[in-house]
Amino acid sequence: MKRRKNEEMKLSDLLKSFVDENKLDKGLNQVKIQDVWNDQMGPAIKKYTTGIKLKNDVLYVQLSSSVLREELSYGKEKIIRIMNEEMGKKVITKLVLR
């Protein structure tokens, strides 16, 4: 993140270099994935979601309804695709519903 005196940097570039240098990507993805899940899945599914965890490119979602878990299991690939699109990069390779 070295800068010359006359060199100007965009704030977004500065923040990106800060995140990269301090290896904060995983933590930021963990926080963002929860927001994306709640936004994309809607309030009905959010109500039954008790836990969301991203670990090693696997998204673990804990649900309090076994019926909902079964329904969502049929669309795992679509959910992964939607979540990755909203994240702006391929963050999830597998979805585990618990």
N, C-alpha and C positions, 0 to 999 in steps of 0.2 A: 504494500500500500504506500510505497514511496511516491512522493509527489515533488515536482519541481515548483519553484516559486511562481512561475508564470503559467503553469499548466492548470487548466480548469477541468474539473471532473463533474459529471452529472451525479446527482444524489443517489440515483438508483445504482449506478456503477460503483460508487463508493460503498454503499450498503452491501452489494453483492460481494465485493472484494473482502469486506469485513467478515461476512458470513463464511466465505470460503477459507479465509486465513484462520478463523477460530473454530472451524469445523462444526458449525451450528445447524447444518442442513437437516440432520436427523431429527433434532428437537423441534425445529420449525415445521417440518413435515408432519410430525406427530400432532402438533397443535392444529395445523391447517386441515389435516384429514378429518378431524372431528367436526370442524365447521362445515366442510364440504359434504360429509355424510348427512348431517342434519339438514342442510340446504337441499340436497338432491333427493333425499328419501322422503322428505316431508314430515309434517307434524305427527301423523298417525304412526309411522314407524319410529320416529324419534321417541315417542311415548313408551315404546316397548324396548328401546335400546338401553341397556344398563352399563355397557362398557365398550370402548373402542380402543384398540391398541395396534400400532404399526411396529412390526419387528422383523427385520431382515426381509423386506419386500413382501411380507405376508400381513394382511389386514385381518385381525381377530375382532369379531363383533359378537358381543354377548347380548342375547335377546331373552326377554322374560316370557315370551310366548312361543311354544313349540310349534304351533300352527303357522305362525308368521315365519319362523325359521325354515320350515318345510317349503313354504311358498317362495321365499327368497332364494332357496337353494336351487330352484329351477332356472333362475336368471343370473347366476354367479358371473358368467362371462360378460354379460351386459353391464352389470354393476361395476365390475373391474374396469371396463372400457370407459364408462361414464365418469368414474372417479378419477382415472388417469387423465382424461381430457380436462376435467375441472382443475386438477392440480397443475396442468401445463407440462407434465413430463411423466414418464413411466415410473411410478413409485410402487405400484401394487402389481405383483405377479400372481398372487393366490389370495383367495378369500376363504376364511374359516368362520363359519357361523356356529356359535355355541349356545 
